[in-house]
Structures are given as C-alpha cells and as structure tokens.
Amino acid sequence: MKKIVSGLFLFNSVIAFAQEAIQFQDLPFQELIGKAKKENKIVFIDAYASWCGPCKLMEKNIFSQKPVGDYYNANFVNARFDMEKGEGRELAKKYGVRSYPTYLFLNGDGELISQNYGYMEESMFLAMAQDINSPNNKKGSLKERFANGEKDPEFLVNIMRLNSSSDFEFAKKASERYFENKKKSEELTKDELGYLFFFIKSVDDPNYKVFVDRKAEIIKFVPEDTYKQFDNQMKLSQIIEASIDNKNNRIDEKAFLEKAEPLVGKEEAVTRLHQTQLSYYEFHENFPAYEKTALEYYKNSDAFDPNELLRAAWVFSNHVTDTSSLKKAVEWAEKSVMRSETAENTYILAKLQFLTGNKEMAKTYAEISKNLATNNNEFSKLAEELLKEIK
C-alpha cells in the first residue's frame, strides 16, 4: 500500500511540476502562427540546439519555474524548435538564428517583433516577456502598420533592428521615416548615428541628406577624416554605377577614373576600379576580362590577404587556360596554404598544380585535401575525383 501511495505522490508531483513549467506546444509552425492570430497573442519560440549547454540550463532552471510558466502560458503561444533539425532549419534561416539559445517573439503574421539571446536569470526572462507583451506589439502586421504611416520612433527602431539582415529594404525605409521625423532641435545619439551609417547606400538615399545636413553633430562622434572617407565611398559608388555598361558587359575605365581620381586620388581610384571590375566580371562570367584584371590587381600579391588571393585562384582554376596565368594562381593558392592548410585551399592548389602539369605536387596536395576533409567530416569528393584524374 505504501508503495502505491508513494507512486501516486510521485506521479502527481511530476504532473504538478509539468503544469508549473512553460507549456510548449508541439505544432507545425504555421499552426502556431494561426493560433496566435486567432487568440491575439504573441508566439514565443525557444530556438535551441541539442548540444547547447545554456539551452539545457534554461530548460532546467528557468522554464520550469512557476512564475515563468504562469506568465508565458497565459500570454504567449509557446513552442520549441531544434534549429538543426526539421522545420527548425528553415526557421533559423528565415529569422537569422546564429547562436543558441535564441528567443524569437512573433506576431500573428509571423513577423519578428523581438529577438533575444543567451542564458537569462528568472527576473530578466520575465521582464523581457512583460516588455514584449505590450498592446503595441499586438496591433497587427508591422508592414501594414508601416504602410499606414505609423511614425512612433520605438516602432521604427524595432523594424530597423529586427529586419536589417532578413529584409534590408523594409528596414531601410523605416530608417528613412525615422530620420525624416526626427526634430532638428534633437541632436543625434550614438545609436542613431549607427543606424544612419548602416542604412546609407547611395548619395541618392534620403538618409544621405541627413548625413550632409548634420555633419557638425556627426563629427562629434567620429573624426572628420572618417566622415570624409565615408562620404567619398558613397560618391564613388555613384561613379561606379554610372560607369557600368550593362549592354556590353563592361566598365568604362576612362569615365570612372576621370571622376574618381579628383575625389580620392589616383591610387585609391585605380584600386576601387579593379575591385569593381573583379566583382562585375566574375558575376557576368566575363573570365578573360577577369583574368586580365586579376593579374594586374594582384601583381604585388604580398600586399593582399591570402584568403582574397585564394578566391581569385579558385576562379582561375575553373575558367583560365593560359599556363603562365595559372602559374601565378599557384603562387596565390600557396600563400593561403602556407598560412594554414585546409581541405579547400589544398584542393585548389592541387588542381592548379595539375593544370600546370605538375602531377606529383598535384597528387600530394590532393591527398592532403582528402585527408583533411575526411578527418573534419567535410566534403572530400572533389579531391577524390582529382586523384582519379591524376592517375
């Protein structure tokens, strides 16, 4: 009899404990969003990974607390997703989850209204939830509210902060409205300056006018030389845009340099021209032009980061046939390998050695690449295929 009573007590204790904790609903993502919209609630998602220590501590120490469970169960639609499995993978990509634990709060339209990170004590975890669970966050779609002209500074900052990587154009428009409505009598803060610099991409952007008009305020936070360099970069971007001949897939070097040199000097203008050409010609698959530009730009290869050289070497290994050019690419790949051997750079070097007729060295580096890939659970198929081709 004692055993039965003891067992019932233990069972009831487990049930009571489970009811006190956050009740996570095992539903597909779209059903969670639909439920939240119907109930006019916010979705709370614990975005975790199975190997994450702080995630396990949150589950053990915080999610299980009665005050936490009471508040979250009453006010949110709660769910948990392993970001490395199933639907979690898509959610991680969609909402930019890169560290664990991440706490996602979404409205009934699936829009992110808050994103927070890391282990939190009970009081902070509750305070965060109470702040997020405000009537302002339940008004409906952020994009609809924005389209309807909402100007609340906190609302606009939240859009900027949460959408800067997932929906840049939306965040940029919010920044433009924010600064458009900021009173001239109110000086810029350091945080506002960060938003301003981040969202200016062109001299044609509305925020560029703010940048120019508020120069006196901005140089209180950054040196005037830094201000000037940023301004020049914006102007160079405009010059680059005007110099691109998309019809003929080329860049008008003369037109670019004529306008860029007076602005930044010959050396920087030529550097920016080459960088633009490399990016443009690779994207448009004009590899003869890419080859010519790379050989000129990387002529003094010691002045460049080995990883940058490796990218050019990779392009050469796939699209260049001239032996002398390929030998130059061997030098670039060697600089990366000399810094640190990886499965990637040793494979590229192996392929270039093979293309230049050095089969013994090609075999050696292909075997190193294969072994490194195997030991690190990486993709080794390319190295294996190259070894077959060498033999």
C-alpha atoms as a printed R data frame, in Angstrom:
    type eleno elety resid chain resno      x      y       z
1   ATOM     1    CA   MET     A     1  0.000  0.000   0.000
2   ATOM     2    CA   LYS     A     2  2.835  2.364   0.896
3   ATOM     3    CA   LYS     A     3  4.396  1.732  -2.497
4   ATOM     4    CA   ILE     A     4  1.134  2.632  -4.272
5   ATOM     5    CA   VAL     A     5  0.692  5.834  -2.254
6   ATOM     6    CA   SER     A     6  4.323  6.739  -2.838
7   ATOM     7    CA   GLY     A     7  3.957  6.104  -6.562
8   ATOM     8    CA   LEU     A     8  0.810  8.221  -6.770
9   ATOM     9    CA   PHE     A     9  2.512 11.047  -4.884
10  ATOM    10    CA   LEU     A    10  5.463 10.941  -7.277
11  ATOM    11    CA   PHE     A    11  3.151 10.848 -10.300
12  ATOM    12    CA   ASN     A    12  1.100 13.808  -9.021
13  ATOM    13    CA   SER     A    13  4.288 15.724  -8.245
14  ATOM    14    CA   VAL     A    14  5.517 15.228 -11.805
15  ATOM    15    CA   ILE     A    15  2.146 16.386 -13.189
16  ATOM    16    CA   ALA     A    16  2.141 19.451 -10.931
17  ATOM    17    CA   PHE     A    17  5.733 20.263 -11.892
18  ATOM    18    CA   ALA     A    18  4.920 19.945 -15.591
19  ATOM    19    CA   GLN     A    19  1.911 22.245 -15.228
20  ATOM    20    CA   GLU     A    20  4.006 24.884 -13.479
21  ATOM    21    CA   ALA     A    21  6.572 24.991 -16.303
22  ATOM    22    CA   ILE     A    22  6.177 26.642 -19.714
23  ATOM    23    CA   GLN     A    23  3.836 24.519 -21.804
24  ATOM    24    CA   PHE     A    24  5.471 24.182 -25.216
25  ATOM    25    CA   GLN     A    25  3.026 23.228 -27.957
26  ATOM    26    CA   ASP     A    26  4.091 20.552 -30.407
27  ATOM    27    CA   LEU     A    27  2.555 22.079 -33.536
28  ATOM    28    CA   PRO     A    28  3.832 22.897 -37.043
29  ATOM    29    CA   PHE     A    29  4.992 26.479 -37.368
30  ATOM    30    CA   GLN     A    30  2.063 27.695 -39.494
31  ATOM    31    CA   GLU     A    31 -0.435 26.293 -36.986
32  ATOM    32    CA   LEU     A    32  1.326 28.129 -34.180
33  ATOM    33    CA   ILE     A    33  1.080 31.395 -36.103
34  ATOM    34    CA   GLY     A    34 -2.591 30.786 -36.902
35  ATOM    35    CA   LYS     A    35 -3.351 30.023 -33.261
36  ATOM    36    CA   ALA     A    36 -1.578 33.203 -32.131
37  ATOM    37    CA   LYS     A    37 -3.523 35.332 -34.627
38  ATOM    38    CA   LYS     A    38 -6.841 33.804 -33.590
39  ATOM    39    CA   GLU     A    39 -6.118 34.345 -29.885
40  ATOM    40    CA   ASN     A    40 -4.443 37.757 -30.415
41  ATOM    41    CA   LYS     A    41 -1.281 36.507 -28.739
42  ATOM    42    CA   ILE     A    42  2.411 36.585 -29.492
43  ATOM    43    CA   VAL     A    43  4.323 33.405 -30.347
44  ATOM    44    CA   PHE     A    44  7.341 32.639 -28.155
45  ATOM    45    CA   ILE     A    45  9.846 30.238 -29.735
46  ATOM    46    CA   ASP     A    46 12.766 28.785 -27.827
47  ATOM    47    CA   ALA     A    47 15.266 28.301 -30.660
48  ATOM    48    CA   TYR     A    48 17.799 25.789 -29.371
49  ATOM    49    CA   ALA     A    49 20.335 23.168 -30.411
50  ATOM    50    CA   SER     A    50 20.622 19.732 -28.808
51  ATOM    51    CA   TRP     A    51 24.288 20.235 -27.916
52  ATOM    52    CA   CYS     A    52 23.832 23.714 -26.384
53  ATOM    53    CA   GLY     A    53 24.679 23.849 -22.669
54  ATOM    54    CA   PRO     A    54 22.940 27.182 -21.866
55  ATOM    55    CA   CYS     A    55 19.820 25.885 -23.657
56  ATOM    56    CA   LYS     A    56 19.670 22.910 -21.277
57  ATOM    57    CA   LEU     A    57 20.206 25.170 -18.273
58  ATOM    58    CA   MET     A    58 17.325 27.419 -19.379
59  ATOM    59    CA   GLU     A    59 15.086 24.376 -19.639
60  ATOM    60    CA   LYS     A    60 16.135 23.072 -16.227
61  ATOM    61    CA   ASN     A    61 16.417 26.297 -14.213
62  ATOM    62    CA   ILE     A    62 14.130 28.872 -15.828
63  ATOM    63    CA   PHE     A    63 11.396 27.343 -17.999
64  ATOM    64    CA   SER     A    64 10.428 25.116 -15.051
65  ATOM    65    CA   GLN     A    65  9.767 27.972 -12.591
66  ATOM    66    CA   LYS     A    66  6.112 28.582 -11.673
67  ATOM    67    CA   PRO     A    67  6.127 32.396 -12.138
68  ATOM    68    CA   VAL     A    68  7.711 31.921 -15.570
69  ATOM    69    CA   GLY     A    69  5.288 29.178 -16.555
70  ATOM    70    CA   ASP     A    70  2.279 31.125 -15.305
71  ATOM    71    CA   TYR     A    71  3.158 34.233 -17.297
72  ATOM    72    CA   TYR     A    72  4.253 32.572 -20.536
73  ATOM    73    CA   ASN     A    73  1.345 30.113 -20.578
74  ATOM    74    CA   ALA     A    74 -1.193 32.878 -20.020
75  ATOM    75    CA   ASN     A    75  0.205 35.364 -22.511
76  ATOM    76    CA   PHE     A    76  2.028 33.524 -25.295
77  ATOM    77    CA   VAL     A    77  1.697 30.614 -27.671
78  ATOM    78    CA   ASN     A    78  4.873 28.757 -26.721
79  ATOM    79    CA   ALA     A    79  6.934 26.386 -28.864
80  ATOM    80    CA   ARG     A    80 10.422 24.936 -29.097
81  ATOM    81    CA   PHE     A    81 12.364 24.074 -32.247
82  ATOM    82    CA   ASP     A    82 15.740 22.430 -32.648
83  ATOM    83    CA   MET     A    83 17.308 24.775 -35.189
84  ATOM    84    CA   GLU     A    84 19.380 21.979 -36.716
85  ATOM    85    CA   LYS     A    85 16.512 19.594 -37.432
86  ATOM    86    CA   GLY     A    86 13.319 19.519 -39.481
87  ATOM    87    CA   GLU     A    87 11.353 22.740 -39.630
88  ATOM    88    CA   GLY     A    88 13.884 24.378 -37.341
89  ATOM    89    CA   ARG     A    89 16.398 24.643 -40.185
90  ATOM    90    CA   GLU     A    90 14.074 26.836 -42.241
91  ATOM    91    CA   LEU     A    91 13.157 28.946 -39.217
92  ATOM    92    CA   ALA     A    92 16.840 29.501 -38.417
93  ATOM    93    CA   LYS     A    93 17.412 30.704 -41.970
94  ATOM    94    CA   LYS     A    94 14.285 32.851 -42.069
95  ATOM    95    CA   TYR     A    95 14.891 34.631 -38.761
96  ATOM    96    CA   GLY     A    96 18.683 34.714 -38.836
97  ATOM    97    CA   VAL     A    97 19.297 32.447 -35.834
98  ATOM    98    CA   ARG     A    98 23.055 32.032 -35.462
99  ATOM    99    CA   SER     A    99 23.575 31.465 -31.728
100 ATOM   100    CA   TYR     A   100 21.839 29.472 -29.016
101 ATOM   101    CA   PRO     A   101 19.627 29.855 -27.179
102 ATOM   102    CA   THR     A   102 17.756 32.471 -29.197
103 ATOM   103    CA   TYR     A   103 14.302 33.631 -28.134
104 ATOM   104    CA   LEU     A   104 12.014 34.578 -31.016
105 ATOM   105    CA   PHE     A   105  8.806 36.535 -30.455
106 ATOM   106    CA   LEU     A   106  6.489 36.688 -33.471
107 ATOM   107    CA   ASN     A   107  3.135 38.282 -34.125
108 ATOM   108    CA   GLY     A   108  0.170 36.542 -35.730
109 ATOM   109    CA   ASP     A   109  1.528 37.398 -39.171
110 ATOM   110    CA   GLY     A   110  4.778 35.551 -38.482
111 ATOM   111    CA   GLU     A   111  6.734 38.809 -38.280
112 ATOM   112    CA   LEU     A   112  9.596 39.112 -35.848
113 ATOM   113    CA   ILE     A   113  8.826 41.642 -33.096
114 ATOM   114    CA   SER     A   114 11.708 40.794 -30.775
115 ATOM   115    CA   GLN     A   115 14.803 38.593 -30.790
116 ATOM   116    CA   ASN     A   116 16.959 37.979 -27.715
117 ATOM   117    CA   TYR     A   117 19.824 35.669 -26.824
118 ATOM   118    CA   GLY     A   118 21.641 33.713 -24.162
119 ATOM   119    CA   TYR     A   119 21.086 32.393 -20.668
120 ATOM   120    CA   MET     A   120 18.896 34.678 -18.520
121 ATOM   121    CA   GLU     A   121 18.003 34.657 -14.860
122 ATOM   122    CA   GLU     A   122 14.316 34.303 -13.992
123 ATOM   123    CA   SER     A   123 13.729 38.004 -13.268
124 ATOM   124    CA   MET     A   124 15.281 39.130 -16.561
125 ATOM   125    CA   PHE     A   125 13.459 36.452 -18.551
126 ATOM   126    CA   LEU     A   126 10.135 37.596 -17.084
127 ATOM   127    CA   ALA     A   127 10.903 41.296 -17.513
128 ATOM   128    CA   MET     A   128 11.743 40.670 -21.167
129 ATOM   129    CA   ALA     A   129  8.410 38.901 -21.711
130 ATOM   130    CA   GLN     A   130  6.412 41.625 -19.952
131 ATOM   131    CA   ASP     A   131  8.063 44.307 -22.062
132 ATOM   132    CA   ILE     A   132  7.378 42.405 -25.297
133 ATOM   133    CA   ASN     A   133  3.805 41.542 -24.337
134 ATOM   134    CA   SER     A   134  2.624 45.113 -24.796
135 ATOM   135    CA   PRO     A   135 -0.541 46.180 -26.654
136 ATOM   136    CA   ASN     A   136  1.702 47.953 -29.179
137 ATOM   137    CA   ASN     A   137  3.150 44.618 -30.308
138 ATOM   138    CA   LYS     A   138 -0.299 43.118 -30.903
139 ATOM   139    CA   LYS     A   139 -1.637 45.757 -33.275
140 ATOM   140    CA   GLY     A   140 -1.149 43.547 -36.315
141 ATOM   141    CA   SER     A   141  1.249 43.291 -39.236
142 ATOM   142    CA   LEU     A   142  4.318 45.510 -38.945
143 ATOM   143    CA   LYS     A   143  4.272 46.101 -42.694
144 ATOM   144    CA   GLU     A   144  0.605 47.095 -42.653
145 ATOM   145    CA   ARG     A   145  1.205 49.475 -39.757
146 ATOM   146    CA   PHE     A   146  4.187 50.938 -41.590
147 ATOM   147    CA   ALA     A   147  2.181 51.266 -44.820
148 ATOM   148    CA   ASN     A   148 -0.494 53.099 -42.843
149 ATOM   149    CA   GLY     A   149  2.058 55.711 -41.842
150 ATOM   150    CA   GLU     A   150  2.949 54.823 -38.243
151 ATOM   151    CA   LYS     A   151  5.779 57.087 -37.059
152 ATOM   152    CA   ASP     A   152  6.383 56.014 -33.486
153 ATOM   153    CA   PRO     A   153 10.206 56.098 -33.055
154 ATOM   154    CA   GLU     A   154 10.291 52.909 -30.974
155 ATOM   155    CA   PHE     A   155  8.246 51.086 -33.608
156 ATOM   156    CA   LEU     A   156 10.601 52.234 -36.396
157 ATOM   157    CA   VAL     A   157 13.753 51.345 -34.442
158 ATOM   158    CA   ASN     A   158 12.337 47.882 -33.816
159 ATOM   159    CA   ILE     A   159 11.806 47.381 -37.565
160 ATOM   160    CA   MET     A   160 15.377 48.523 -38.263
161 ATOM   161    CA   ARG     A   161 16.886 46.297 -35.597
162 ATOM   162    CA   LEU     A   162 14.927 43.162 -36.429
163 ATOM   163    CA   ASN     A   163 14.898 43.346 -40.236
164 ATOM   164    CA   SER     A   164 18.348 44.697 -41.107
165 ATOM   165    CA   SER     A   165 19.556 41.282 -42.298
166 ATOM   166    CA   SER     A   166 16.340 39.475 -43.259
167 ATOM   167    CA   ASP     A   167 14.537 42.340 -45.070
168 ATOM   168    CA   PHE     A   168 17.015 45.171 -45.595
169 ATOM   169    CA   GLU     A   169 14.800 47.298 -47.842
170 ATOM   170    CA   PHE     A   170 11.982 47.319 -45.282
171 ATOM   171    CA   ALA     A   171 14.433 48.238 -42.510
172 ATOM   172    CA   LYS     A   172 15.975 50.943 -44.720
173 ATOM   173    CA   LYS     A   173 12.567 52.530 -45.367
174 ATOM   174    CA   ALA     A   174 11.893 52.521 -41.625
175 ATOM   175    CA   SER     A   175 15.215 54.294 -41.042
176 ATOM   176    CA   GLU     A   176 14.334 56.942 -43.610
177 ATOM   177    CA   ARG     A   177 10.996 57.631 -41.914
178 ATOM   178    CA   TYR     A   178 12.722 57.704 -38.533
179 ATOM   179    CA   PHE     A   179 15.223 60.386 -39.538
180 ATOM   180    CA   GLU     A   180 12.661 62.288 -41.606
181 ATOM   181    CA   ASN     A   181 10.594 62.743 -38.437
182 ATOM   182    CA   LYS     A   182 13.455 63.451 -36.042
183 ATOM   183    CA   LYS     A   183 13.319 67.066 -34.909
184 ATOM   184    CA   LYS     A   184 16.277 69.210 -35.903
185 ATOM   185    CA   SER     A   185 16.404 70.540 -32.358
186 ATOM   186    CA   GLU     A   186 17.149 66.999 -31.085
187 ATOM   187    CA   GLU     A   187 20.796 66.064 -31.510
188 ATOM   188    CA   LEU     A   188 21.775 62.671 -32.897
189 ATOM   189    CA   THR     A   189 22.710 59.986 -30.400
190 ATOM   190    CA   LYS     A   190 25.479 57.445 -30.871
191 ATOM   191    CA   ASP     A   191 22.925 54.686 -31.581
192 ATOM   192    CA   GLU     A   192 21.162 56.840 -34.169
193 ATOM   193    CA   LEU     A   193 24.461 57.552 -35.862
194 ATOM   194    CA   GLY     A   194 24.999 53.788 -36.170
195 ATOM   195    CA   TYR     A   195 21.615 53.375 -37.868
196 ATOM   196    CA   LEU     A   196 22.313 56.304 -40.180
197 ATOM   197    CA   PHE     A   197 25.673 54.971 -41.375
198 ATOM   198    CA   PHE     A   198 24.343 51.421 -41.753
199 ATOM   199    CA   PHE     A   199 21.412 52.310 -43.984
200 ATOM   200    CA   ILE     A   200 23.065 54.848 -46.312
201 ATOM   201    CA   LYS     A   201 23.990 53.046 -49.510
202 ATOM   202    CA   SER     A   202 23.913 55.868 -52.047
203 ATOM   203    CA   VAL     A   203 24.066 59.640 -52.345
204 ATOM   204    CA   ASP     A   204 20.520 59.341 -53.714
205 ATOM   205    CA   ASP     A   205 19.219 57.889 -50.422
206 ATOM   206    CA   PRO     A   206 17.068 60.257 -48.323
207 ATOM   207    CA   ASN     A   207 19.348 59.494 -45.357
208 ATOM   208    CA   TYR     A   208 22.340 60.919 -47.243
209 ATOM   209    CA   LYS     A   209 20.800 64.389 -46.931
210 ATOM   210    CA   VAL     A   210 20.617 63.856 -43.158
211 ATOM   211    CA   PHE     A   211 24.272 62.798 -43.252
212 ATOM   212    CA   VAL     A   212 25.232 66.028 -45.028
213 ATOM   213    CA   ASP     A   213 22.953 68.380 -43.079
214 ATOM   214    CA   ARG     A   214 24.038 67.035 -39.679
215 ATOM   215    CA   LYS     A   215 27.768 66.905 -40.302
216 ATOM   216    CA   ALA     A   216 28.513 69.135 -37.301
217 ATOM   217    CA   GLU     A   217 26.746 66.673 -34.991
218 ATOM   218    CA   ILE     A   218 28.244 63.574 -36.600
219 ATOM   219    CA   ILE     A   219 31.872 64.699 -36.256
220 ATOM   220    CA   LYS     A   220 31.340 64.930 -32.515
221 ATOM   221    CA   PHE     A   221 31.288 61.123 -32.552
222 ATOM   222    CA   VAL     A   222 33.674 60.283 -35.409
223 ATOM   223    CA   PRO     A   223 36.826 62.010 -36.703
224 ATOM   224    CA   GLU     A   224 36.255 64.361 -39.614
225 ATOM   225    CA   ASP     A   225 38.605 62.211 -41.743
226 ATOM   226    CA   THR     A   226 36.319 59.217 -41.144
227 ATOM   227    CA   TYR     A   227 33.307 61.306 -42.128
228 ATOM   228    CA   LYS     A   228 35.077 62.358 -45.320
229 ATOM   229    CA   GLN     A   229 36.126 58.782 -46.180
230 ATOM   230    CA   PHE     A   230 32.544 57.557 -45.773
231 ATOM   231    CA   ASP     A   231 31.280 60.437 -47.904
232 ATOM   232    CA   ASN     A   232 33.824 59.632 -50.609
233 ATOM   233    CA   GLN     A   233 32.780 55.983 -50.631
234 ATOM   234    CA   MET     A   234 29.162 56.992 -51.227
235 ATOM   235    CA   LYS     A   235 30.226 59.268 -54.082
236 ATOM   236    CA   LEU     A   236 32.456 56.538 -55.536
237 ATOM   237    CA   SER     A   237 29.516 54.136 -55.514
238 ATOM   238    CA   GLN     A   238 27.579 56.615 -57.636
239 ATOM   239    CA   ILE     A   239 30.515 56.968 -60.048
240 ATOM   240    CA   ILE     A   240 30.803 53.180 -60.342
241 ATOM   241    CA   GLU     A   241 27.093 52.869 -61.108
242 ATOM   242    CA   ALA     A   242 27.386 55.471 -63.858
243 ATOM   243    CA   SER     A   243 30.457 53.745 -65.355
244 ATOM   244    CA   ILE     A   244 28.891 50.306 -65.782
245 ATOM   245    CA   ASP     A   245 27.872 49.481 -69.338
246 ATOM   246    CA   ASN     A   246 25.450 46.605 -68.819
247 ATOM   247    CA   LYS     A   247 24.623 46.447 -72.517
248 ATOM   248    CA   ASN     A   248 28.186 45.437 -73.404
249 ATOM   249    CA   ASN     A   249 29.067 43.838 -70.045
250 ATOM   250    CA   ARG     A   250 31.965 46.183 -69.417
251 ATOM   251    CA   ILE     A   251 33.102 49.025 -67.178
252 ATOM   252    CA   ASP     A   252 34.134 52.325 -68.746
253 ATOM   253    CA   GLU     A   253 37.543 52.718 -67.108
254 ATOM   254    CA   LYS     A   254 38.199 56.175 -68.550
255 ATOM   255    CA   ALA     A   255 34.868 57.592 -67.377
256 ATOM   256    CA   PHE     A   256 35.360 56.102 -63.902
257 ATOM   257    CA   LEU     A   257 38.919 57.364 -63.387
258 ATOM   258    CA   GLU     A   258 38.150 60.858 -64.708
259 ATOM   259    CA   LYS     A   259 35.580 61.339 -61.941
260 ATOM   260    CA   ALA     A   260 37.147 59.228 -59.190
261 ATOM   261    CA   GLU     A   261 40.744 60.492 -59.252
262 ATOM   262    CA   PRO     A   262 39.916 64.102 -58.270
263 ATOM   263    CA   LEU     A   263 37.851 62.715 -55.401
264 ATOM   264    CA   VAL     A   264 40.173 60.136 -53.809
265 ATOM   265    CA   GLY     A   265 43.461 60.310 -55.715
266 ATOM   266    CA   LYS     A   266 44.837 58.077 -58.454
267 ATOM   267    CA   GLU     A   267 45.975 55.135 -56.304
268 ATOM   268    CA   GLU     A   268 42.674 54.653 -54.489
269 ATOM   269    CA   ALA     A   269 40.681 55.262 -57.670
270 ATOM   270    CA   VAL     A   270 42.606 52.517 -59.518
271 ATOM   271    CA   THR     A   271 42.205 50.141 -56.572
272 ATOM   272    CA   ARG     A   272 38.462 50.689 -56.427
273 ATOM   273    CA   LEU     A   273 38.228 50.278 -60.200
274 ATOM   274    CA   HIS     A   274 39.985 46.894 -60.063
275 ATOM   275    CA   GLN     A   275 37.836 45.687 -57.179
276 ATOM   276    CA   THR     A   276 34.704 46.655 -59.058
277 ATOM   277    CA   GLN     A   277 35.916 45.009 -62.246
278 ATOM   278    CA   LEU     A   278 36.719 41.723 -60.500
279 ATOM   279    CA   SER     A   279 33.297 41.556 -58.899
280 ATOM   280    CA   TYR     A   280 31.473 42.610 -62.081
281 ATOM   281    CA   TYR     A   281 33.357 40.329 -64.473
282 ATOM   282    CA   GLU     A   282 33.004 37.295 -62.231
283 ATOM   283    CA   PHE     A   283 29.268 37.875 -61.832
284 ATOM   284    CA   HIS     A   284 28.799 38.334 -65.592
285 ATOM   285    CA   GLU     A   285 31.129 35.412 -66.377
286 ATOM   286    CA   ASN     A   286 33.484 37.537 -68.473
287 ATOM   287    CA   PHE     A   287 36.505 35.489 -67.438
288 ATOM   288    CA   PRO     A   288 39.033 36.808 -69.981
289 ATOM   289    CA   ALA     A   289 38.448 40.291 -68.551
290 ATOM   290    CA   TYR     A   290 38.558 38.868 -65.021
291 ATOM   291    CA   GLU     A   291 41.896 37.174 -65.760
292 ATOM   292    CA   LYS     A   292 43.431 40.387 -67.118
293 ATOM   293    CA   THR     A   293 42.222 42.466 -64.169
294 ATOM   294    CA   ALA     A   294 43.303 39.942 -61.525
295 ATOM   295    CA   LEU     A   295 46.823 39.672 -62.931
296 ATOM   296    CA   GLU     A   296 47.148 43.442 -62.812
297 ATOM   297    CA   TYR     A   297 45.496 43.935 -59.419
298 ATOM   298    CA   TYR     A   298 47.327 41.108 -57.604
299 ATOM   299    CA   LYS     A   299 50.681 41.858 -59.244
300 ATOM   300    CA   ASN     A   300 52.179 42.507 -55.797
301 ATOM   301    CA   SER     A   301 50.485 39.579 -54.114
302 ATOM   302    CA   ASP     A   302 52.309 40.089 -50.792
303 ATOM   303    CA   ALA     A   303 50.104 43.127 -50.176
304 ATOM   304    CA   PHE     A   304 46.889 41.064 -50.128
305 ATOM   305    CA   ASP     A   305 45.165 38.778 -47.673
306 ATOM   306    CA   PRO     A   306 45.749 35.100 -48.618
307 ATOM   307    CA   ASN     A   307 42.011 34.362 -48.484
308 ATOM   308    CA   GLU     A   308 41.339 37.039 -51.078
309 ATOM   309    CA   LEU     A   309 44.067 35.585 -53.277
310 ATOM   310    CA   LEU     A   310 42.594 32.115 -52.820
311 ATOM   311    CA   ARG     A   311 39.251 33.233 -54.239
312 ATOM   312    CA   ALA     A   312 40.971 34.525 -57.376
313 ATOM   313    CA   ALA     A   313 42.958 31.277 -57.587
314 ATOM   314    CA   TRP     A   314 39.704 29.312 -57.439
315 ATOM   315    CA   VAL     A   315 38.233 31.327 -60.321
316 ATOM   316    CA   PHE     A   316 41.414 30.767 -62.346
317 ATOM   317    CA   SER     A   317 41.337 27.023 -61.645
318 ATOM   318    CA   ASN     A   318 37.869 26.793 -63.162
319 ATOM   319    CA   HIS     A   319 37.944 29.319 -66.003
320 ATOM   320    CA   VAL     A   320 41.502 30.150 -67.101
321 ATOM   321    CA   THR     A   321 43.608 28.077 -69.534
322 ATOM   322    CA   ASP     A   322 46.747 30.170 -70.050
323 ATOM   323    CA   THR     A   323 49.645 28.349 -68.357
324 ATOM   324    CA   SER     A   324 51.512 31.470 -67.251
325 ATOM   325    CA   SER     A   325 48.331 32.844 -65.648
326 ATOM   326    CA   LEU     A   326 47.691 29.535 -63.906
327 ATOM   327    CA   LYS     A   327 51.235 29.548 -62.518
328 ATOM   328    CA   LYS     A   328 50.512 32.945 -60.986
329 ATOM   329    CA   ALA     A   329 47.398 31.479 -59.414
330 ATOM   330    CA   VAL     A   330 49.551 28.677 -57.952
331 ATOM   331    CA   GLU     A   331 51.508 31.376 -56.087
332 ATOM   332    CA   TRP     A   332 48.280 32.855 -54.733
333 ATOM   333    CA   ALA     A   333 46.989 29.491 -53.516
334 ATOM   334    CA   GLU     A   334 50.357 28.681 -51.927
335 ATOM   335    CA   LYS     A   335 50.121 31.788 -49.747
336 ATOM   336    CA   SER     A   336 46.842 30.544 -48.310
337 ATOM   337    CA   VAL     A   337 48.206 27.018 -47.748
338 ATOM   338    CA   MET     A   338 51.329 28.403 -46.083
339 ATOM   339    CA   ARG     A   339 49.167 30.264 -43.574
340 ATOM   340    CA   SER     A   340 47.018 27.253 -42.702
341 ATOM   341    CA   GLU     A   341 46.201 24.053 -44.579
342 ATOM   342    CA   THR     A   342 42.515 23.366 -45.139
343 ATOM   343    CA   ALA     A   343 40.679 20.881 -47.304
344 ATOM   344    CA   GLU     A   344 39.599 23.773 -49.537
345 ATOM   345    CA   ASN     A   345 42.884 25.568 -50.169
346 ATOM   346    CA   THR     A   346 44.913 22.365 -50.596
347 ATOM   347    CA   TYR     A   347 42.375 21.156 -53.164
348 ATOM   348    CA   ILE     A   348 42.591 24.412 -55.129
349 ATOM   349    CA   LEU     A   349 46.389 24.262 -55.062
350 ATOM   350    CA   ALA     A   350 46.291 20.614 -56.154
351 ATOM   351    CA   LYS     A   351 44.033 21.423 -59.086
352 ATOM   352    CA   LEU     A   352 46.222 24.330 -60.199
353 ATOM   353    CA   GLN     A   353 49.354 22.186 -59.951
354 ATOM   354    CA   PHE     A   354 47.628 19.592 -62.126
355 ATOM   355    CA   LEU     A   355 46.571 22.208 -64.695
356 ATOM   356    CA   THR     A   356 50.139 23.486 -64.939
357 ATOM   357    CA   GLY     A   357 51.481 19.942 -65.492
358 ATOM   358    CA   ASN     A   358 52.992 19.328 -62.031
359 ATOM   359    CA   LYS     A   359 51.308 15.985 -61.373
360 ATOM   360    CA   GLU     A   360 53.436 14.902 -58.408
361 ATOM   361    CA   MET     A   361 52.695 18.060 -56.426
362 ATOM   362    CA   ALA     A   362 49.072 17.865 -57.525
363 ATOM   363    CA   LYS     A   363 48.802 14.329 -56.157
364 ATOM   364    CA   THR     A   364 50.445 15.305 -52.859
365 ATOM   365    CA   TYR     A   365 48.092 18.217 -52.211
366 ATOM   366    CA   ALA     A   366 45.011 16.307 -53.377
367 ATOM   367    CA   GLU     A   367 45.796 13.577 -50.847
368 ATOM   368    CA   ILE     A   368 46.268 16.180 -48.111
369 ATOM   369    CA   SER     A   369 42.930 17.751 -49.054
370 ATOM   370    CA   LYS     A   370 41.177 14.395 -48.993
371 ATOM   371    CA   ASN     A   371 42.618 13.508 -45.571
372 ATOM   372    CA   LEU     A   372 41.770 16.897 -44.081
373 ATOM   373    CA   ALA     A   373 38.209 16.670 -45.367
374 ATOM   374    CA   THR     A   374 37.767 13.131 -44.054
375 ATOM   375    CA   ASN     A   375 39.194 13.964 -40.620
376 ATOM   376    CA   ASN     A   376 36.946 17.013 -40.282
377 ATOM   377    CA   ASN     A   377 33.820 15.312 -41.685
378 ATOM   378    CA   GLU     A   378 33.890 17.620 -44.705
379 ATOM   379    CA   PHE     A   379 33.160 17.068 -48.393
380 ATOM   380    CA   SER     A   380 36.063 15.123 -49.958
381 ATOM   381    CA   LYS     A   381 34.551 14.160 -53.333
382 ATOM   382    CA   LEU     A   382 36.379 16.864 -55.330
383 ATOM   383    CA   ALA     A   383 39.783 15.746 -54.052
384 ATOM   384    CA   GLU     A   384 38.909 12.100 -54.723
385 ATOM   385    CA   GLU     A   385 37.842 12.880 -58.289
386 ATOM   386    CA   LEU     A   386 41.029 14.864 -58.891
387 ATOM   387    CA   LEU     A   387 43.151 11.947 -57.640
388 ATOM   388    CA   LYS     A   388 41.428  9.658 -60.127
389 ATOM   389    CA   GLU     A   389 42.093 12.146 -62.918
390 ATOM   390    CA   ILE     A   390 45.787 12.446 -61.951
391 ATOM   391    CA   LYS     A   391 46.274  8.663 -62.068
